[in-house]
Amino acid sequence: MSGLSYEAVARFAQQGGTIYFGLLFFAGVIYALWPRHKAQFQRLAQLPLEEDDGDHV
């Protein structure tokens, strides 16, 4: 029998997943707050308020 029990594998997967998604979250926050992207995000924030000249059904 191998030395890995279900509990050990589950604990490793939980901790690894928490670290992975935590790093992914912080990478997204850093990307969103990076000064170079400020103008783009401000333009996109105003997009829903602009008039649309297209015909809608």
CYANA upper distance limits for C-alpha pairs under 8 A (distance plus 0.5 A):
  4 LEU  CA      8 ALA  CA      6.61
  4 LEU  CA      9 VAL  CA      7.16
  5 SER  CA      9 VAL  CA      6.91
  6 TYR  CA     10 ALA  CA      6.50
  7 GLU  CA     11 ARG  CA      6.51
  8 ALA  CA     12 PHE  CA      6.68
  9 VAL  CA     13 ALA  CA      6.63
 10 ALA  CA     14 GLN  CA      6.59
 11 ARG  CA     15 GLN  CA      6.62
 12 PHE  CA     16 GLY  CA      6.35
 13 ALA  CA     17 GLY  CA      6.33
 14 GLN  CA     18 THR  CA      6.60
 15 GLN  CA     19 ILE  CA      6.70
 16 GLY  CA     20 TYR  CA      6.51
 17 GLY  CA     21 PHE  CA      6.51
 18 THR  CA     22 GLY  CA      6.38
 19 ILE  CA     23 LEU  CA      6.61
 20 TYR  CA     24 LEU  CA      6.70
 21 PHE  CA     25 PHE  CA      6.50
 22 GLY  CA     26 PHE  CA      6.74
 23 LEU  CA     27 ALA  CA      6.56
 24 LEU  CA     28 GLY  CA      6.82
 25 PHE  CA     29 VAL  CA      6.81
 26 PHE  CA     30 ILE  CA      6.57
 27 ALA  CA     31 TYR  CA      6.61
 28 GLY  CA     32 ALA  CA      6.63
 29 VAL  CA     33 LEU  CA      6.62
 30 ILE  CA     34 TRP  CA      6.38
 31 TYR  CA     37 HIS  CA      8.25
 32 ALA  CA     37 HIS  CA      7.47
 32 ALA  CA     38 LYS  CA      8.49
 33 LEU  CA     37 HIS  CA      7.90
 33 LEU  CA     38 LYS  CA      7.90
 34 TRP  CA     38 LYS  CA      7.58
 37 HIS  CA     41 PHE  CA      6.77
 38 LYS  CA     42 GLN  CA      6.67
 39 ALA  CA     43 ARG  CA      6.70
 40 GLN  CA     44 LEU  CA      6.71
 41 PHE  CA     45 ALA  CA      6.51
 42 GLN  CA     46 GLN  CA      7.07
 43 ARG  CA     47 LEU  CA      6.98
 44 LEU  CA     48 PRO  CA      8.49
 46 GLN  CA     50 GLU  CA      7.24
